[in-house]
Amino acid sequence: MERKWRRDIKGWIDKGIYGLVPIYHKDGGNYTKLIFKSDPPILVEKRVQRVIVRLAAFFQKDIRLIRQQAGEITGQRSMNPLPITLDIILVPFKMRKPIGKDDGAVGYILSSAIERIVQARDGVRLVLKNGQYCNILDTYLTAKHHIGYAHQIYYHLLKESGTESLNSYGLCRECGQVYHQPVTKGDFIALSRNIGELVSKLDELGKK
């Protein structure tokens, strides 16, 4: 990977990247808008899929293998979340109506950045943890399913990984410190709640 790309991607991660949104620029370009936790958006003059390939390569991973792994976990053939690392699980959403055949409609938001989904008058919105929101073209139920698959992938990788493997997947230092702390009653309650929500989502999917 080019040194400039490595430097750029490291900068995005340091800023707290929240998502990748496909946009049509006024100059006619099919570009990617990066959104962050606190910093203003950045425009990258590459398509979303190209940026994701570079992001995976930064962690020495092949995006094709990531897609394959995600599909094996969820059982879905397309629109799977992409586990770049345990901290960077990219959840796909339809964000625009493409003009050209191969322009692409899908953008990605980090699972950890999503606060909630809202059914607004003008469509469905993703509300992020920093107060920003993104309009999406998916239905409310479809968006919930995408997020449920991201949780499924996360817990699968967490279950399949030991401490060393967790770090190799990119577990942040703060998470690593928490992982080694004694488990409290509150931890069990939180875990039970998360598992309950995941089971509920999977039951809904099974009835479809």
ZITAWO-V232510 format. One record per helix or strand of 3 or more residues. SS is the DSSP state (H for helix, E for strand). FROM is the first residue (numbers start at 1). TO is the last residue. If there is no record, write none. Layout:
ss | from | to
SS | FROM | TO
SS | FROM | TO
//
This chain:
ss | from | to
H | 3 | 15
E | 17 | 24
E | 30 | 36
E | 42 | 44
H | 48 | 58
H | 63 | 74
E | 89 | 94
E | 106 | 110
H | 111 | 113
E | 114 | 120
E | 123 | 128
E | 133 | 136
H | 140 | 160
H | 163 | 168
H | 173 | 179
H | 185 | 207
//
